[in-house]
Amino acid sequence: MLLNKKGASFGTIVAVFGSILIALGIAWLIAQNWHQLPSAVKILILLATTSAAYVAGTIFRVKNYPGIAKALLALGALLYTLSIFLIAQIFFTSTSFQGQAWLWLIAWVGVLAAAYIFDSSISLVIALIEFVIWLTIQFIAFIDISKLQFISPGILALYFLLTGILLFGLSLSHRSKKHKFAAVYQSCTLFYFLVFTYVLSFQTLLPLIWPK
């Protein structure tokens, strides 16, 4: 039984990395011929590939292939994120920091919603990573818009700290409801604070984070 679990776990890891490589491969192929395709075809390709990944993931889950299902749902989350930026490129949206922040906001909210709809732990992790990226870009965008160059990066560090507290609160909330995502939030909280503490351990970095 233990051997089977290890084999399934290893297969899941391989499948997830495979889904990432597939997403990168699709992105590369589309990018090579992107400028030659009509806008309607571009959007259709993006919607079709993202939908196909989610539908296939759901089918494989029903057919009791959890490893492949997880990989396809992760692929769907990555393709959805990719689609947001490529569609924005089609319509020539703003390339400013605030424009990028809006795109990342749409991305992580959509992936987070899909994580709960399809009950996908991997999609939840992707959504949390995208949330941190959005938080960073949104902070930079605020400085860029307000022209307040003297704002300390230490404020961003405080935002990161509050994010870790939020993750811990979500883990407790889901645990009280006996939701499977409680373990995901707990693991992410632990890893997040380990990385946060490790970064702050560099004393040469502290004067840059909070200068006089």
Salt bridges, closest charged atoms under 4 A:
ASP119 OD2 - LYS180 NZ 3.92
